[in-house]
Amino acid sequence: MEKALTLRQRASGVLLHPTSLPGPHGIGDLGPEAFRFAEVLAACGQTWWQMLPISPIGAGNSPYASPSAFAGNPLLLSLERLREDGLLEASDLRGGRGLRQGQVNYPAVARFKEARLRKAFAAFEARGGEQDPAFAAFCAEQAFWLPDYALFCALKETQQGAAWVDWLPELRSRRPEALERACRELAGAIAYHRFLQFEFDRQWKALRRHCAALGVGLIGDIPIFVAHDSSDVWARPELWLLGADGKPEVVAGVPPDYFSVLGQLWGNPLYRWDKHKEEGYSWWLDRFRGVFERFSAVRIDHFIGFQNYWEIPGGAQDARSGRWMPGPSHGFFEKVQSAFGAPEIIAEDLGVVTPEVAALRDRFDFPGMRLVQFSFSAWDEAMQPHRYPRRCVVYTGTHDNDTSVGWFSDPGGRASTRTPEQIQVERDNALRYMGGTDGREIHWDMIRQALKCPADTVIIPMQDLLGLDSGSRMNMPGTPTGNWQWRMLPGQWGPEVAGRLSLMTGAYDRSPGKWTT
């Protein structure tokens, strides 16, 4: 049985998306390297493995712009596991053209894996896999989203990838007779996408069982918004603020901030919260249920948006013309708490944290987030690591930040809203606070500040453990391309780094067992 893990224990972990794992097929996956990574985490005394959303990627290869809030990413499927199941041959595992170590080439990976996943599906069908009771049970359990998602994927293939608002009117508006005809004509393609999700579920559960046996808990990520071109919006358009043509009337984003002088124009459709409330937030409860089946804890991205969100006109060129609108607030999380008891939820509360946002977070006892990188913008004792509250999750930085080495050598990079004078102030404050360092190992200096602080939970991005510079940054907000590509090289996380993390974890009383040298 999985050990009950809680964000209330003094512990630490590592942030690494599975796509960033090393491996032979151009992208990290749920195969042997994921199992080995969990084993090294456990050996280092780590309790948590945090990830980004594991849903299929969308525009810009982003896991935050997924075509489904419920599906798993087929690119994470392990070909080694499919071979072990007799669905592929050894020859299918040989590397393809354009696959790289150190960086994901998404088009090349998609071509390579697509061919092999279709071959695996053919083998699955040939041995009568669709009659397998386990497959039937999975499809029945996921009936609240899987049929729409599989049909959506099949239709997009016939429409050359066009957005659903550009499909034929009868398909766009989901006329029953058109959907029935599509289900008949596309039965093979629909079955293929159901198979991919079945295999994802099997592989994911195997990894989670392995992690649980090691005492390692998985932390997932729920983006507050969904992509407009998604099966979710196509299947239930009445739950979003859309015009008669299906296009968003207003879209999501944030006002000018730390990351951008123009704000961030995300473009996601906004919810008709009144409709969700009428249905008892059932769509959201299904979403939480799916995530808690996969993870021990979950970070809610842009938690602030549940109290108030930035509404931008649909045709705007940037986020400056938006306005604040009220979110569902306490009533929403009362429903979540009623359904799931006291769920392990991290509130991503970075940004404009008004007293109302803080009250919402604290009313439900969700830990917020603190970033060591954000601690030195002013000589404010309340922001310094030794003043962090116990009930929070501390990071050196997140997937949206520069690495700690990059932050120190060129804080904020080209997306920064700060002046050179402000940048120098941050560097001086950091060195002053951490006294005795010359900054040559700034990543370990900052990791130490995180691990020794009062907060119960600390998560370190893998790039910071490895001391990597800005070239290994995962995402730069406001830039539509070039993100989500970084991968660890084989053997890059070696005994020296692992041993140092292990000793520091023990020294600051974050190991799950007795610490010995």
Disulfide bonds with the S-S distance in Angstrom:
none
